[in-house]
Amino acid sequence: MQRTDWWWPPAHPRTWASMVGAVLLVALATGVGVYLSHLDRGGRHSGFGAGATGAPDRVDIVATINRVEAARNDAQVRVFVTVVGKYAKGGDNVFPTQDLTVETSSLSSGELTYPAGKRIVSKDMLMDLPGGDIADYPFDRYSTTLAFAATVGGQPAPTAVEIVDSDPGFVTRATVSGDETEPGFDLQLRRTRGTFVMVWLMYVIMWALALSVLVGALVMGHRRLGMVWPGLGWMAASLFALAGYRNTAPGQPPIGCLLDYTVFLWAEAIVAFSMVYAVLRGTKVEVAAEAGR
């Protein structure tokens, strides 16, 4: 016998409207996500130049900010150096004619050295972030100065610097500073829009989950349902789920930041209180029922 209750195609116009609305909602959410991602990428600096960019004989430096370690107040920067004009051996930009030294503004890395006649390779350095505090997460911002000064054969050389922002969790704003022999940037680093969206979503979810557990506990107590073991299991699971969910925050901020004081600690306290309340009221009901037998 042919089935007549198959769900497709839907016969009722409201069903069609609901399905079309769901598809449009998904498409809208996807479009908003793509737009936010485009805004973040559009705000990044790539090839932002400073110093002696037009000098025929110069040292070119490309500094790529690979990863910002806000908890340690530093950032991993990969530095690639090339030489141009009379500083290049045989016209090859990666073989200096004399010993090349690049002084950096980093308090941790100091200077980078490249022997004469040997191929220049990229090197990693740490950029200090003295201005900023991760305790303000997710509203933390950082400021620093990234500058370089090159000498070839012991003599200062005109230097051009480019900065590339490649950390997906931060957007960098750069302002040129210094001169042709000591060029650099004053940098401002802030969290991306994607990070803000994720954190605000965590705020909503944590508060919603904590208040849901509280309402459930109050209902159990008001109706004198006794020890409702599935409900208690849900509350206990929520207590640990909140901790795991909090640790998924972008950038892995340490315990004690603004996120914890404004939502996480409160949510944990509410869930714990709800579970204890449900157990005490349930125990009272169970004892009374046992005594009445």
C-alpha positions in Angstrom: 0.0 0.0 0.0 1.3 3.5 -0.9 1.9 5.7 2.1 -0.1 8.9 2.2 1.5 10.4 5.4 5.0 11.1 3.9 6.3 14.4 5.1 7.4 15.6 1.7 6.1 17.6 -0.1 4.3 19.5 2.7 0.7 20.1 1.9 0.0 23.0 4.3 1.0 26.5 3.2 2.2 27.3 6.7 4.7 24.4 6.6 6.1 25.8 3.3 6.4 29.3 4.9 8.2 27.9 7.9 10.7 26.0 5.8 11.4 29.0 3.6 11.8 31.2 6.7 14.3 28.7 8.2 16.3 28.7 5.0 16.3 32.5 4.9 17.3 32.7 8.5 20.3 30.4 7.9 21.3 32.3 4.8 21.1 35.6 6.8 23.2 34.3 9.7 25.8 33.0 7.2 25.9 36.3 5.4 26.4 38.2 8.7 29.2 35.9 9.6 31.0 36.4 6.2 30.6 40.2 6.5 32.1 40.2 10.0 35.0 38.0 8.9 35.6 40.4 5.9 35.6 43.4 8.3 38.3 41.8 10.4 40.5 40.9 7.5 40.0 44.3 5.9 41.3 45.9 9.1 44.6 44.1 9.0 47.8 45.8 7.9 49.9 44.0 5.2 52.9 45.7 3.7 52.5 48.9 5.7 55.8 50.6 5.1 58.1 52.9 7.1 61.6 54.3 6.8 63.8 54.5 3.7 61.4 52.7 1.4 62.7 54.5 -1.8 66.5 54.4 -1.1 68.5 52.5 -3.7 70.8 51.1 -1.1 69.0 49.9 2.0 68.0 47.0 4.3 64.4 45.8 4.0 62.7 44.2 7.0 59.4 42.4 7.0 58.0 41.8 10.5 55.0 39.4 10.7 53.0 39.3 13.9 52.2 35.6 14.1 50.7 35.1 17.6 49.9 37.5 20.4 50.4 35.9 23.8 48.3 38.3 25.9 48.8 36.3 29.1 52.5 36.7 28.9 52.4 40.3 27.6 54.4 39.6 24.4 53.9 38.6 20.8 55.8 36.2 18.5 57.2 38.1 15.5 59.0 36.6 12.6 61.6 38.8 11.0 62.8 38.4 7.4 65.6 40.6 6.3 66.8 41.4 2.7 69.5 43.7 1.4 69.2 46.0 -1.6 71.8 47.7 -3.8 75.4 47.9 -2.6 74.6 45.8 0.5 73.7 42.8 -1.6 76.3 40.3 -2.8 76.2 39.6 -6.5 72.7 41.2 -6.8 71.2 38.5 -4.6 69.1 40.1 -1.9 69.7 37.4 0.7 73.5 37.5 0.8 74.9 40.6 2.6 78.3 41.9 1.5 79.3 42.6 5.1 78.3 41.6 8.5 74.7 42.7 9.1 73.2 43.5 12.5 69.6 44.5 13.2 68.8 46.1 16.5 65.3 45.6 17.7 63.1 47.4 20.2 62.4 44.1 21.9 63.6 43.8 25.5 63.8 40.0 25.2 65.4 39.4 21.8 68.0 42.3 21.6 69.8 42.2 18.2 69.7 39.9 15.2 73.0 39.1 13.4 73.7 37.9 9.9 77.3 37.0 8.8 78.7 38.4 5.6 78.3 36.2 2.5 75.9 33.7 4.2 72.3 33.4 3.3 69.9 35.4 5.4 67.2 33.3 7.1 64.1 34.4 8.9 64.4 34.7 12.7 61.8 34.8 15.5 61.7 37.4 18.2 59.4 38.4 21.0 57.7 41.8 20.9 56.9 43.2 24.4 53.4 44.4 25.1 53.8 46.7 28.2 50.6 48.6 27.6 47.6 46.3 28.4 46.2 43.8 30.9 44.5 40.5 30.1 42.5 40.9 33.3 40.2 43.2 31.1 39.4 40.4 28.7 37.6 40.6 26.3 38.0 44.4 26.3 41.8 44.2 26.7 43.9 46.3 24.4 47.7 46.5 24.0 50.1 49.2 22.9 53.8 48.9 22.1 56.5 50.1 19.7 58.1 47.9 17.1 61.3 49.5 15.7 64.5 48.4 14.0 67.9 49.8 13.2 70.3 48.1 10.8 74.1 48.4 10.5 76.2 46.9 7.7 79.9 46.5 8.4 79.4 48.6 11.6 77.9 51.6 9.7 74.2 52.6 10.0 72.3 51.7 6.9 69.0 53.1 5.5 66.2 50.8 6.6 62.7 50.1 5.4 60.2 48.2 7.6 57.0 46.5 6.7 54.6 45.0 9.1 52.2 42.1 8.5 49.3 41.3 10.9 48.5 37.5 10.7 47.2 36.7 14.2 43.5 35.7 13.7 42.6 36.8 17.2 43.9 40.4 17.1 43.6 43.4 14.8 46.6 45.7 14.6 46.6 49.5 14.1 50.0 50.9 13.1 51.3 54.4 13.1 54.7 55.1 11.5 57.4 56.4 13.9 61.2 56.9 13.8 63.3 57.9 10.8 65.1 56.3 7.8 67.8 54.8 10.0 65.6 53.7 12.9 62.1 53.2 11.5 59.3 51.6 13.3 55.6 51.6 14.3 53.5 52.6 17.3 51.1 49.6 17.5 47.6 49.2 19.0 46.3 45.7 19.2 42.7 44.8 20.0 40.5 41.7 19.9 38.7 40.9 16.6 35.0 41.2 16.1 34.8 37.4 15.9 36.2 37.2 19.5 33.7 39.8 20.8 30.8 37.9 19.1 31.9 34.6 20.6 32.4 36.1 24.1 29.0 37.8 24.1 27.4 34.5 23.0 29.1 32.9 26.0 27.6 35.5 28.3 24.1 34.8 27.0 24.5 31.0 27.2 26.1 30.9 30.7 23.4 33.2 32.2 20.6 31.3 30.4 21.9 27.9 31.6 22.4 29.1 35.2 19.0 30.7 35.4 17.3 27.6 33.9 18.9 25.5 36.6 17.7 27.9 39.2 14.1 27.9 37.9 14.2 24.1 37.7 15.3 23.8 41.4 12.6 26.3 42.5 9.9 24.3 40.7 11.1 21.0 42.2 11.0 22.6 45.7 7.7 24.4 45.2 6.0 21.2 44.0 7.6 19.1 46.7 8.7 16.5 44.2 11.3 15.0 46.5 14.6 13.7 45.1 14.3 14.0 41.4 17.4 12.2 40.3 17.4 13.1 36.6 17.0 16.7 37.6 19.9 16.5 40.0 22.0 14.8 37.4 21.2 17.7 35.0 22.3 20.2 37.6 25.5 18.4 38.4 26.3 18.1 34.7 25.7 21.8 34.2 28.1 22.7 36.9 31.0 21.0 35.1 29.8 21.9 31.6 30.0 25.6 32.5 33.7 25.1 33.5 34.5 23.3 30.3 32.6 25.9 28.2 34.4 28.7 29.8 37.7 27.2 28.8 36.7 27.5 25.1 36.9 31.3 25.3 39.0 32.6 22.4 42.6 33.3 23.4 42.3 31.0 26.5 42.3 33.9 29.1 43.4 32.9 32.6 41.0 32.6 35.5 40.4 36.0 37.1 39.6 38.1 34.1 36.6 40.3 33.6 34.7 37.4 31.9 34.8 35.4 35.2 33.7 38.2 37.4 30.8 39.2 35.2 29.3 35.8 34.3 31.3 32.6 34.9 31.7 32.8 38.7 28.1 33.9 39.1 26.8 31.1 36.9 28.7 28.5 38.8 27.5 29.9 42.2 23.9 29.9 41.0 24.0 26.3 39.7 25.7 25.1 42.9 23.1 26.9 45.1 20.3 25.5 43.0 21.6 21.9 43.4 22.1 22.2 47.1 18.6 23.8 47.5 17.0 21.0 45.5 18.8 18.4 47.5 17.8 19.9 50.9 14.1 20.4 49.9 14.0 16.9 48.3 15.5 15.3 51.4 12.9 17.0 53.6 10.1 15.7 51.4 11.5 12.2 51.3 12.0 12.1 55.1 8.5 13.4 55.7 7.1 10.8 53.3 9.0 8.0 55.0 7.8 9.1 58.4 4.2 9.1 57.3 4.2 5.5 56.2 
